[in-house]
Amino acid sequence: MRFQVWSLGGLLVLLGAAQASEFPNPIHYKGLCEASAATYIDNDHFVVTSDETNILRLYTRNDKSVGVPLDFEHPSGFDKSDIEAAARDGEGEIVYWISSHSLNSSGEDKDKRKIFFATKVVAVGKAATLQWEGDFLRLRDAILGVIGDKKSELNIEGLATAPDGALLIGLRDTIDDKAVVIPFTNPAEVISHPERSAVLGEPFRLDLGGLGIRSVERVADLRRRKDSAFAKNVQKHRNQTR
C-alpha cells in the first residue's frame, strides 16, 4: 500500500502506510516490533516506540543493533499504553507522546490506554536521550466533550505541533464520514499542572473520502508562515477558547 497524503497547510495527513520494499535500500533496525510512533532527536539519532510496550528505543542512524532502551514503564506506572503518536515541539526540546485513548478489546476503559505524556531531549556526553517530564490522564473526556461521540469509537492515531505550542490530534475513526482533527491548545500547561483541564478547540472536519487519519506530520514551520490559511484558522480557534 502506498501513502495517501492530504496537505493541510504546513502539515501532512497520512491515510495509509508504505511497505519497506517500496523504499530504496531500506535499513532494518532490530529490537522492536510493530512500531507505532517515532521522533527525530538529532541528525544521528531517533526514538521509536510500539503500542505493545512503554519501553521506547533510541537508535543511531545506520546502526542495525537493538538500540538503547528508554524505560518509561516506571515513571508512567504502566507496562504498555497503546502509544500511537508522537510530536516534537517544533525546534524545541519537548516531545509529546499520546496513546490511542480507546477501550481495550474487552470494551474496558483503562487508565493506561489514555495517557498523554511529555519527554525532553537532553544531552548525554556526545549523544542525546529522552528524559521524562510528566503525564496527563484526563484528555479522553475532554475529547469526547468536543466531538460528542461514543467512547467505544474514540481512537487517536495522529499528533502534530501547531503554532504557539498547540497540538493537533487526529482520530482514526470518522464522524459522519469526515476525518477529525482536534486542536489541543495547552499541552505544556497540563503536563506541568496535571490538575488543570485540557483546553480543546473546535474540531476540524475533513472530507477525505470517508477515510480516517493514521498519522499527522509537521512539514513546515507554521510560525514563519502567518499567511497560511490553516495557521490563521488554528489561531482563530485558539482565541475562541480563551
N, C-alpha and C positions, 0 to 999 in steps of 0.2 A: 504494500500500500504506500502511496506517496503522500507527502504533506499536502493538505489543502490549507491555503493561507488566506486569511481575511485581514486586510490592513485597517487599523483603527488609529489614525494619526501617527503617533510615534510608537505604536505597539503592533505586534503581530498576534493574531488569534489563530492558534493551530487546531485544525479539526481532524487530524489523522496522525499516523505515525509512519516513519520510513524504516525499512528493513536495513540492517547493516550492509547487506550486499549491494545496496543502491549507492553507497558512498565509496569513492576510490581509496584503496589501501586502508581499510579500517584497522584501528588498533584495538585489540581485545584486552580489557583490564579485568583482573581477577578479584575474587573476594566478596562479590556482591551479586545477588540475583534479583531480577525484577526491579530494576532501578525505576524510581518514580519521580525523583526531583534532584536537581543539581544546581550548584552555584559556582561562578568564577571567583577564584581567590586572587591570583595574580597570573602573569603570563606563563608560569610554570606549574601552577597548582590549581586543583579544583576539588570540590567536595560533592559526593553523591550519596543519596540515601535510597532505601527501599521502603515500601509500605508494610514490610514484614518485620522491621526492626527499628529501634531508636538508637542504634549504633551507626553513626554516619562514617563514611570513609574518605580520608584525604588522599588524593592521588597526585603523583608527579607526572607531568606530561611526558609521554613516550616511555614511562616506566611501567612494565607489564606485571609488576608484583601485586600483592593483595592490598597494597596501600596501608595507611595508618588509621586504625580505628579511633573514632571520637565517640566516647561513651556518654550519651545523653539519656541513658536509661535512669541513672541515679538522680540527676537534677530534675528530670521530668516526673519521675516516680512511676513511669510506665515502661513495660518491655517493648511494646510496639503500638504505634498510634495511627497507623494507616496514613503516614505522611505522603502528601500528594503534590506539593508545590513549594517553590522557594523563590524569593525575590530579594535582590541586594538593593540597598537604599542608594540608588544612583552611583555616585563616585564615593560614597561614604563607607563606613566600616561595618554597618549593621546588615545582617542577613536575616530575613524573616522566613519562617517555615510554617506551613499550615497543613493540618490533617483533613481528611475528607469531610468530617463532621456528619457522617452518615450513620445510620443504625447498623449494627452488626448483622450477620447472616441470620440470626435468630430474632431479629427485629427489636433488639435491646438497645437502649440509649446508654452508652458507656462514656464516662469522662475521658478515658484515654483516646477515644476516637474524635474528640472535639477540642484538641489543643492547638493553640496558636502560640508560637514561641520565637524568641529572637536570640541570635548569636552575634558575636563581634569578632571581626578579623583582627588577630593580634600577631605580632612578630615573635618568633622563637628562633633566636640565632639568625641564620641567614634564610630561614624558611618562615612559613606562616601557618597558623592554625585557627580554629574557631573556639571561642570562649562563650559559655552560657551567660545570657543576660537576663532571662526571665520568661514567664509564660502567662497566658490568659485563657481561662476556660469558660467564658460566658459569651462567646461570639455567636454560637448557634441560635440562641433565642432571638438575638438582635437581627440576624439574617432572616429568620422566619417571619419576624415582625414586618420587615420591609417588602418581602416578596409574597406574603400571605399564602404560603404553600404548606403542604403536609410534611411532617417530619420524615416520613419514610422516603420522600423523594429528594431530599437535600443531599447533594454530593458535590463537594468542592474539588476542582482539579486544576484551576488556574490562579496564578498570583503574579502581579507585576507592580512595579513602582510607578507612581504618577507624580505630578508636580507637588512641591511643598511637603514632601514626606507622606503623602497619602498612598494607599494601596488600592489595587483593583482586583476583586475576587471574581473568578469565572466559575460558573456552575456547569457541571456535566449534563444535567438534565435540562430540558427546555420547559418553558411555561407558555402555554398557548402557542406552541410551535416556534417560540422565539428563544434564542440564546440569551442568557442573562449575565451581565457584568455589574458588580456592586461596588461603588466607591466606599472605601473604609478610610475615614479621614483622620483618625487619631491613633494609629497603631503604636507609636512610640509612647504615647501617654498611658495606654492601658498596660503596656509592658512594665513601665516604671511605677504605675499605680494601679495594680490589678483590681482594686476595689471600685474603681470608676467604671463607667459604662462605655461600651463601644459606640461611636457615632458613625452611622452609615447614611450615605446619600441616596437619592432616588436611583433605582437600578436602571441601567441602560438595557434596552431590549432590542436585540439584533436579529434581523432576518437573514439567517444563514442556511436557508433551505431546509429547515427542520432539524438541523444538527446542533448539538450542544458543544461546549468548549472543553477541549482536552488540555490546553495549555495557553498561557498568555505570556508573551515575551517582550520586554522593552528593547527597542532597536534604535532609539534616538533619544537625545536629551530634551525632553519637553520643556524644561526650564529655560532653554535657549530658543524655543520655538513658540513664542507667545502668539504668533499669528495662526497657530494650529487651531482649527475649529474644535477639535476634540479637547485640547488643553483648555480652551475657553469654557467648554461645557463642563469639564471636571471642576473648574474653579467656580462656575455658577452653582453647581450642586453643593460644593463645599460651603459657599456663602449662605445658602439656604438653610444649612444645618446649624449655623452659629446662632 
